[in-house]
Every structure is written in structure tokens, then in C-alpha cells.
Amino acid sequence: MKLDPYWLDSARRFSATEQQAVDGEVDVAVIGGGFTGLSAALSLARAGTQVAVLEAGQLASDASGRNGGHVNNGLSHNFIGVVKKYGLERASAMYKAYDDAVETVERVVTEENIDCDFRRSGKIKLAAKPKHYDSLARNADALVKGVDTDVELLPKDKAAEQIGSEQFHGGLLQRRSAMMHMGRFGAGLAEAAQRAGALLHQNAAVTQVSRDADAKWKVVTARGTLRAAEVFLATGASTTKVFSHFRRRIVPVGSYVIATEPLNETGHNSVMPARRTATTTKNVGNYFRLSDDNRLIFGGRASFSISSPRTDARSKPILEKSMLKVFPQLKGVRIDYCWGGLIDITADRLPRAGCHDGIFFAMGYSGHGAQMSVHMGKLMADTILGKTVDNPFADLNWPVIPGHFGAPWFLPLVGAYYRTLDVIR
């Protein structure tokens, strides 16, 4: 079993054409070389802007390459609850932003001819309990009336035609969702940004950001110093002390994934005959899909801790047990991959994108970043270019998380809280 992400192990890596020191001056310094930063760099470079991407490790290899492979539309929240808090107009704009995000990914894939198995698969949200199905029914009604007529409520027998499991009590089908190979998309996006003229620096961790006397930004990295007119923070900043303002407002939580050996035709048809992405309604639930080579990619919160080789390996039996509970027909199937990654979660699980103290930023995707990162990268690039954009997350209140100063000491308590909710609700 490999402790590498399937997406990165099964894709060619981006090969940088330059390894020179980080120096000189650019119009925009993008901090973070995941989907957010690369998408922004592509849009900025296309517009003739001098842009440099500064990535602490390898491009598109952290959260962008360590997820479950979903490109889903729809909020992570109950739509009715978002309407109650923000009103129908704002809630609808938030919901539509995820539709736009899937379309942004599809457009980039098409325009840049990226071979990443992008497919509009649709997503099914599966009710783990009978009362969860009732909640999905109310939510479906609100969606159809308010913002999305392309959803369908599936009773238990119809859901079983989509997912080969007796564990669920129905589901909500959202047809605009998609899937893709994250490793191949990441490499293709980096190549597209480089073709457009962006400078891409790997192994260039940012250690300091400050203003010069002439109001230019000075960005100090492990490989040199860059001066820039604008700075765009395109990383969750959950593991660095440089951006303490943001660090106190997001919580890094580990999410873990396993990938089986390739299943034969009988096997993959028995588990996911409709080949959609799937999520469950529990707070500590699971998400899964088939890969293009017929592996079941099955993920979840196996541990409320920071991902590391040790915790990644320990997540394997936990996830395998959950997988076999959902799909007992897979007993005896080999697990080929097990990996973990960080999800940057905000307290309300809504993303944030805007400008703070002169630094543009986009982060806090809360487990829905594959699509939103690409979209927000382009949206914030347009903002930097002075264009008018539709950003429903720009002015959301974003207070610090009480008691959170960097290290998420409270994660075990958070895990216990959500597991308790899953029992009683």
C-alpha cells in the first residue's frame, strides 16, 4: 500500500523550466501554488500582467492534489438554513457561485486542452438516517423554488439504483456536479499558467511580507526576495505564522482517503453503477467515487488531527471498515493507496475572498475547494485587474475563533462534538 495520493502517483508531475533565484519585481506576487494560485496566475498572465507564483513545496501537491476528486456544485450547508441567515438573494448568490465554479473548471479544461477525465457526473447526497431524508426533501423543495431546478429527490429504491448499498434512506441528486483527475488537472493548469507567461517558483516558502517605503510589497522567500505592486494570498495559511490574521480564522482539519485496486466490471457496477460522486449526510461522514481506472476512491474524517505519514497510515483500517459497511461486497478487495490532506475550515464553513490590509486573499473552502479554488483564483485575479466581479463572500463577517492562536489544540473536542451530533440527530 502506498501512502502517496493516487492522483499524484498516477499523473506526470509539472516540470518547472526555471529554477533561478526569486528576485526582481513583478506586478503581482501570488503566494501559494495550488489551484487557487495557479488559476489566478493564468488569468493575470493572460491579461499581460507580470505575475510570479511562490509555492512552499511542489505545485498543486498539497490540498489540490490530496482530495477525493470531486468537483461538486451546491453548498455544504442546508440551503434553508443559509436562507434564514442571509436571505434568499444572498443565499442564492452563494449557491450559484458553486455552479459558476464547476463551469469555471470546465472552461479551463476545455480552453487549455487539459487531459484530466473531467466529466459532468452529477452528485448524490445520501441520507444516513430516515430523518436526514426528510431534511433533504425540504431542502430539495427550497432549491427548486429558489435557485436550482436541476435537482431530484430520490427515495430509497431509486437511490439504490445509483449506489449499490442498502445503508442509505434516499438521496438528493444534483446533476451539475462533476469529477476529474486532480493530479493531471494540476499539472495541466501549471503548464497553462507558464505558457501564458507566469513565473512559477517551487520550494520557495514565504517567510516574510512587508511594505517598502515606496509602498511596494517585499516578499521574502527561502530562495530570494521579490518586490511586487500587489500580493495575492492563495493558500489557507494554516501551517505558517507569517499570516497570523488569517491563521486565527481557519482551522486545519485532516481528511483521509483510500483507493482500492482496480475493480472488475462486476465489482464497479455493483458499487456505483451510475458513476456519480457521492457524499453522506453525517457530520463525520464519507465521500466516494470511482476513478477512471475503476478504483473506488473512498474518503472521510478518519481522525480529527493534522495529516502526517503516521496518521495517514492509521486511517486505513478506519476508512476500510467504513467502506465495507457501505459496500460489503468489496470484502477482500485490496487497498492500494492511503493518504491524507489538510482542509482549511472556517467557523461557518463558508469561503472567504477579498482584501485585508492591502493583501488580496481567497481561502477557507471548507472541504469544497477543488472547484471553488479555481473559480476564486480567477475571480480574485479579475478583482486585482480592477474588474467588477460577483463575489458573494467578499464582505462576510469573519471573527477570530476564540482560543485559536495557530495550533489547533481543540480538534479532539471538535471531533467528539460532531460525532455526538451524528448519534443524536
Helices and strands as residue ranges (DSSP letters): H 6-9, E 25-31, H 35-46, E 51-54, G 63-65, E 70-71, H 79-86, H 88-111, E 123-126, H 130-146, E 151-154, H 156-162, E 171-174, E 178-179, H 182-196, E 199-201, E 206-211, E 217-221, E 224-233, H 244-247, E 251-260, H 265-271, E 277-280, E 286-290, E 296-300, H 309-326, G 328-330, E 335-345, E 352-356, E 359-363, H 369-384, H 411-424
